[in-house]
Amino acid sequence: MRFSLWASASQSWPDLLDVARLADSGGWHALYLADHFMPRAATAADPGGPMLEATAALSALAAATHRVRLAHLVLSMTYRHPAVLANWAATTDQIANGRLTLGIGAGWQENEHRAYGLALGTPKERVDRFAEGLRAIRGLLGQTATTLSGEYYQLDGAVSEPKPVQEHMPVLIGASGPRMLSLVAQHGDEWNTWTKPGEFRTAAEPLDAACERHGRDPKSVRRSTQAGILVTDEPERARAFEADTRMPSAIAGTAQQIAEKAALWKDEGVDEIIIRDESLGRGQRRADACAALWEALSQLR
C-alpha cells in the first residue's frame, strides 16, 4: 500500500514548496494538486484567498523535487484543449525525469465554469468531451501524428514533441458514473474516488463489472482514495472534524487511530491513500503531523 499527500493549491508558493519537499524527503509516494481557479464557495465579496494555477505549479514542483511522483486530482478536460494538456504533460515529465502521472477528469465545479464563461455542459456532454479528449491525449503522447474528427476536438496530423520520458505515462482518472468507469476500464491505469473507510469495496463494484465487460482484469487498475485528515489527541475535536459534511470523507484522531481506520481501506483493495494537507497546519506543525502519520501508516505497507 502507498501513501501520498494532496497539497492545497490555496496557499502561498513557499508553503506549497514546503509540503512538496516534505513529500519528497519523507518517503511519500506522490504529491497531488487539485485543478481550480477559485474556491467552490468563492464570491466577489469573499474570493477565498490565492489559488495557484495547477499546471504551472506542478511543473515548478517537478524542478524542485527529485523522487516523489507528481499528479493532479484531477485536471479538468473543460479547462484546456487536449493538445495543450498532452504537450504540458510530456514537457513536465521531461522536467521530472519520468515522475508524472496524468490525472484527468470530466469537470464538475459549476461556479467556476460560470464565473469564467467556460462551457461545462450536461453530464452526457462532459463524458463525451472527456472521451474524445482522452483519445487525443493518448494519441499525441504515443504517436508520431494524430488525426481525430470529433464533435468537440479536431486534430489533423497533429504532432506533439517531445514525448514523455516514460514509455507509457500512467493515466489516473477521477470517476464515479457508469460511463466514466467504462472509460477507466478501457483506458485508465489508475482510478480515484472519494470514499469513507469501509465503503470502498461497494464503490468499486461498478468498476470491477466494467473491467469484466471489457475483458480486463480488475486488479490491473490501481485504486486510490482520499480523506481530510486531522491529527489530534482531543476526542471532541476529532468527532467534530469527522462530522463536517463539507468533506466527503474525514478522519481524525491520533496518528495511530487514523492508521487503524485507514486499515479498512487496505482490506477493501485500496492501493493508495491520499492525505489532504489542509488540516495539518503549516510549517513545523505540518512537518510533525506528516512524520507521525508516516510512522503510523507505514505499518500498513
C-alpha positions as CSV (number, residue, x, y, z in Angstrom):
1,M,0.0,0.0,0.0
2,R,1.2,3.5,-0.9
3,F,0.6,6.8,0.9
4,S,0.6,10.2,-0.7
5,L,0.0,13.9,0.1
6,W,-2.5,16.2,-1.5
7,A,-1.3,19.8,-1.2
8,S,-3.9,22.6,-1.2
9,A,-3.3,25.0,-4.1
10,S,-4.9,27.6,-2.0
11,Q,-1.7,28.5,-0.2
12,S,1.4,30.6,-0.9
13,W,4.1,29.3,-3.2
14,P,6.6,29.0,-0.3
15,D,4.1,26.9,1.7
16,L,3.4,24.7,-1.3
17,L,7.1,24.2,-1.9
18,D,7.5,23.3,1.8
19,V,4.9,20.4,1.6
20,A,6.4,19.2,-1.7
21,R,9.8,19.0,-0.1
22,L,8.3,17.1,2.9
23,A,6.7,14.6,0.5
24,D,10.0,14.3,-1.5
25,S,12.2,13.7,1.6
26,G,9.7,11.8,3.8
27,G,9.0,8.6,1.8
28,W,5.6,9.6,0.5
29,H,4.7,8.0,-2.9
30,A,3.2,11.0,-4.6
31,L,2.2,14.7,-4.3
32,Y,-1.1,15.8,-5.8
33,L,-2.6,19.2,-6.6
34,A,-6.2,20.0,-7.5
35,D,-7.1,21.9,-10.6
36,H,-9.2,25.0,-9.8
37,F,-9.1,28.7,-10.4
38,M,-11.3,29.7,-7.5
39,P,-12.6,28.0,-4.3
40,R,-16.0,26.4,-4.5
41,A,-17.5,28.9,-2.1
42,A,-15.7,32.0,-3.6
43,T,-17.7,35.2,-4.2
44,A,-16.8,38.7,-5.2
45,A,-17.1,39.8,-1.6
46,D,-15.0,36.9,-0.4
47,P,-12.7,35.5,-3.1
48,G,-11.3,32.9,-0.6
49,G,-7.6,33.6,-0.9
50,P,-5.0,32.6,-3.5
51,M,-5.4,29.7,-5.9
52,L,-2.2,28.7,-7.7
53,E,-2.7,27.5,-11.3
54,A,-2.4,23.8,-11.3
55,T,-0.2,23.0,-14.3
56,A,2.3,25.9,-13.7
57,A,2.6,24.9,-10.0
58,L,3.2,21.2,-10.7
59,S,5.8,21.9,-13.4
60,A,7.7,24.1,-10.9
61,L,7.5,21.4,-8.3
62,A,8.9,18.9,-10.9
63,A,12.0,21.0,-11.0
64,A,12.2,21.4,-7.2
65,T,11.8,17.7,-6.3
66,H,13.8,14.6,-7.1
67,R,12.0,11.4,-6.1
68,V,8.3,11.8,-5.3
69,R,5.8,11.2,-8.1
70,L,3.6,14.2,-9.2
71,A,0.0,14.3,-10.3
72,H,-3.3,16.2,-10.2
73,L,-6.6,15.3,-8.6
74,V,-7.6,16.0,-11.3
75,L,-7.1,18.2,-14.3
76,S,-10.5,19.1,-15.9
77,M,-10.8,18.4,-19.6
78,T,-13.0,21.5,-19.8
79,Y,-10.2,24.0,-18.9
80,R,-7.6,23.1,-21.5
81,H,-7.5,21.7,-25.0
82,P,-6.2,18.1,-25.0
83,A,-3.3,19.1,-27.3
84,V,-2.2,21.7,-24.7
85,L,-2.6,19.1,-21.9
86,A,-0.6,16.5,-23.9
87,N,2.3,18.9,-24.6
88,W,2.3,20.1,-21.0
89,A,2.3,16.5,-19.7
90,A,5.2,15.5,-21.9
91,T,7.2,18.6,-21.1
92,T,6.6,18.2,-17.3
93,D,7.6,14.6,-17.5
94,Q,10.8,15.7,-19.1
95,I,11.4,18.1,-16.2
96,A,10.5,15.5,-13.7
97,N,12.6,12.8,-15.4
98,G,9.7,10.4,-15.7
99,R,7.8,11.1,-12.5
100,L,4.4,12.4,-13.8
101,T,1.1,10.7,-13.6
102,L,-1.5,12.4,-15.7
103,G,-4.6,12.8,-13.5
104,I,-7.7,13.9,-15.5
105,G,-11.4,14.1,-15.2
106,A,-14.5,15.4,-16.9
107,G,-15.0,18.6,-14.8
108,W,-17.6,19.4,-12.2
109,Q,-17.3,22.8,-10.4
110,E,-20.3,24.8,-11.7
111,N,-19.5,28.2,-10.1
112,E,-16.0,28.1,-11.6
113,H,-17.3,27.5,-15.2
114,R,-20.0,30.1,-14.8
115,A,-17.6,32.8,-13.5
116,Y,-15.1,32.3,-16.3
117,G,-17.5,31.6,-19.1
118,L,-16.3,28.1,-19.6
119,A,-18.8,25.5,-21.0
120,L,-19.4,22.7,-18.6
121,G,-22.3,21.0,-20.3
122,T,-24.7,18.3,-19.3
123,P,-23.3,15.1,-17.6
124,K,-23.6,13.4,-21.0
125,E,-21.7,16.2,-22.8
126,R,-19.0,16.2,-20.2
127,V,-18.3,12.5,-20.6
128,D,-18.5,12.7,-24.4
129,R,-16.0,15.6,-24.4
130,F,-13.7,13.7,-21.9
131,A,-13.8,10.5,-24.1
132,E,-12.7,12.5,-27.1
133,G,-10.1,14.4,-25.2
134,L,-8.6,11.2,-23.7
135,R,-8.3,9.7,-27.2
136,A,-6.5,12.8,-28.4
137,I,-4.1,12.9,-25.5
138,R,-3.2,9.2,-25.8
139,G,-2.5,9.7,-29.5
140,L,-0.4,12.8,-29.0
141,L,1.7,11.2,-26.3
142,G,2.3,8.0,-28.1
143,Q,2.0,8.5,-31.8
144,T,4.1,10.4,-34.4
145,A,1.0,12.2,-35.7
146,T,-2.6,12.1,-34.6
147,T,-5.8,12.8,-36.5
148,L,-9.2,13.0,-34.8
149,S,-12.5,14.1,-36.2
150,G,-14.8,14.5,-33.2
151,E,-17.7,16.7,-32.0
152,Y,-15.5,18.6,-29.6
153,Y,-12.0,18.2,-30.9
154,Q,-10.4,18.0,-34.3
155,L,-6.8,17.1,-35.0
156,D,-5.3,16.9,-38.5
157,G,-1.9,15.2,-38.5
158,A,-1.1,16.9,-35.2
159,V,2.3,16.3,-33.7
160,S,3.4,16.8,-30.1
161,E,7.1,16.7,-29.2
162,P,8.9,15.9,-27.0
163,K,7.4,12.7,-25.9
164,P,7.4,11.8,-22.2
165,V,10.4,10.2,-20.6
166,Q,8.1,7.3,-19.6
167,E,7.3,5.0,-22.4
168,H,3.8,4.7,-21.1
169,M,2.7,7.6,-18.9
170,P,0.2,6.4,-16.3
171,V,-3.3,8.0,-16.6
172,L,-5.3,8.4,-13.5
173,I,-9.0,9.1,-14.0
174,G,-11.2,10.5,-11.3
175,A,-14.7,9.0,-11.9
176,S,-17.8,7.6,-10.4
177,G,-20.6,7.4,-13.0
178,P,-21.1,4.3,-15.2
179,R,-19.8,5.8,-18.5
180,M,-16.7,7.3,-16.8
181,L,-16.0,4.0,-15.1
182,S,-16.3,2.3,-18.5
183,L,-13.6,4.7,-19.8
184,V,-11.4,3.8,-16.8
185,A,-11.8,0.1,-17.6
186,Q,-10.8,0.8,-21.2
187,H,-8.1,3.4,-20.9
188,G,-7.1,4.1,-17.3
189,D,-4.1,2.9,-15.4
190,E,-5.4,4.3,-12.0
191,W,-8.8,5.1,-10.6
192,N,-9.5,7.6,-7.9
193,T,-12.7,8.3,-6.0
194,W,-13.8,9.7,-2.6
195,T,-14.9,7.1,-0.1
196,K,-15.0,6.6,3.7
197,P,-13.2,3.6,5.3
198,G,-15.5,0.6,4.9
199,E,-17.3,1.9,1.8
200,F,-14.6,1.4,-0.9
201,R,-15.5,-2.2,-1.8
202,T,-19.1,-1.2,-2.7
203,A,-17.9,1.9,-4.6
204,A,-15.5,-0.3,-6.7
205,E,-18.1,-2.9,-7.7
206,P,-19.2,-0.9,-10.9
207,L,-15.6,-0.6,-12.0
208,D,-15.0,-4.3,-11.5
209,A,-18.1,-5.0,-13.6
210,A,-16.9,-2.6,-16.3
211,C,-13.5,-4.2,-16.4
212,E,-15.1,-7.7,-16.9
213,R,-17.3,-6.4,-19.7
214,H,-14.2,-5.1,-21.5
215,G,-12.1,-8.2,-20.9
216,R,-9.8,-6.6,-18.4
217,D,-8.5,-7.9,-15.1
218,P,-10.0,-5.6,-12.5
219,K,-6.8,-5.9,-10.4
220,S,-4.8,-4.3,-13.2
221,V,-6.4,-0.9,-12.4
222,R,-4.7,0.7,-9.4
223,R,-7.1,2.2,-6.9
224,S,-6.8,5.3,-4.7
225,T,-9.0,7.2,-2.3
226,Q,-8.5,10.3,-0.1
227,A,-9.7,12.0,3.0
228,G,-9.3,15.1,5.0
229,I,-7.1,14.3,8.0
230,L,-6.8,15.9,11.4
231,V,-4.1,14.7,13.8
232,T,-5.3,15.4,17.3
233,D,-5.5,13.8,20.7
234,E,-8.7,15.6,21.6
235,P,-11.7,13.3,21.1
236,E,-14.3,16.1,20.9
237,R,-12.3,17.9,18.2
238,A,-11.9,14.6,16.3
239,R,-15.6,13.9,16.4
240,A,-16.4,17.4,15.2
241,F,-14.0,17.1,12.3
242,E,-15.3,13.8,11.1
243,A,-18.9,15.1,11.3
244,D,-18.1,18.0,9.0
245,T,-20.3,17.4,5.9
246,R,-18.3,19.7,3.7
247,M,-15.8,16.9,3.1
248,P,-16.9,13.6,1.5
249,S,-14.5,11.8,3.8
250,A,-12.8,12.9,7.0
251,I,-10.7,11.0,9.5
252,A,-9.4,12.4,12.8
253,G,-7.6,11.2,15.9
254,T,-4.1,10.4,16.9
255,A,-1.8,9.2,14.1
256,Q,-2.2,5.6,15.3
257,Q,-6.0,5.9,15.4
258,I,-6.0,7.3,11.9
259,A,-3.9,4.4,10.7
260,E,-6.3,1.9,12.3
261,K,-9.3,3.4,10.5
262,A,-7.3,3.6,7.2
263,A,-6.6,-0.2,7.6
264,L,-10.2,-0.8,6.5
265,W,-9.3,0.6,3.1
266,K,-6.4,-1.8,2.7
267,D,-8.7,-4.7,3.4
268,E,-11.1,-3.4,0.7
269,G,-8.4,-3.4,-2.0
270,V,-7.2,0.3,-1.9
271,D,-3.7,0.6,-3.3
272,E,-3.0,4.2,-2.3
273,I,-4.3,6.5,0.4
274,I,-4.1,10.2,-0.3
275,I,-4.0,12.7,2.6
276,R,-5.1,16.3,2.2
277,D,-2.8,18.7,3.9
278,E,-5.4,21.5,4.6
279,S,-5.9,20.4,8.2
280,L,-2.3,19.5,9.0
281,G,-1.3,23.1,9.7
282,R,1.8,24.9,8.3
283,G,5.5,24.9,8.9
284,Q,6.8,22.7,11.8
285,R,3.2,21.7,12.8
286,R,2.6,20.2,9.4
287,A,6.1,18.6,9.4
288,D,5.4,17.0,12.8
289,A,1.9,15.7,11.6
290,C,3.3,14.2,8.4
291,A,6.1,12.5,10.3
292,A,3.7,11.0,12.8
293,L,1.3,9.9,10.1
294,W,4.1,8.3,8.0
295,E,5.3,6.3,11.0
296,A,1.8,5.0,11.8
297,L,0.7,4.4,8.2
298,S,3.9,2.6,7.3
299,Q,2.7,-0.3,9.4
300,L,0.1,-0.9,6.7
301,R,2.6,-1.2,3.8
